[in-house]
């Protein structure tokens, strides 16, 4: 795991955008990898870990109860898994509908907690992917921001697999522009979770504050 090289690439991309490298947080995506890789990431100073599946993530959490890390849910969250997820993740990146927002609110209220979330936006309008359509995002952001047991921190998006660099910039720039149009003094939407192993440099250049990196850190996953 060459974390130094990855950090250097992030720093170079940030410099091209006139940003400090420290404004970008690495989320090490441990989905499909054994718990040992998560421990390696933590030992290397990567204390934000991302998982796609609720049950896989909870199994890792239960096996490592004293982990010095923040677990993130980055995959699609089904409403029937909401009660399992609330309170177990520092940040849920995939809030993509008002119905899911209401389910998260109910579960967090029942647990007496406040759940941090990001609204996922399907900027590229890929039919096979989750996320609210860009034109639906303002209503979803408004709803999530109004719910007392949710704390909306920002937005998340993915570029199409194999997208050209120009398309990567279009998608990530589109998310940043959407955030800028929705942010207010009371709702900063400071977090932009965008960029993965194949496109994180373009994401950083367009304003990403969190990049979700798996393959570039760990190699191909087992599942």
Protein Blocks (a to p, Z undefined) as FASTA:
>chain_A
ZZklmmmmmmmmmmmnopafklpccdddfehiafklmmmmmmnopabdcdfblklmmmmm
mmmmmbcbdcddfbdcdfklmmmmgopafbdckbcbfklmmmmmmmmmmnopacdddddd
dfkopakbgcddfklmmmmmmmmmmpmkbccfbdcddddehiafklmmmmmmmmmmmmmm
mpcfklnolacceddfklmmmmmmnopabdcdfklmnopafZZ
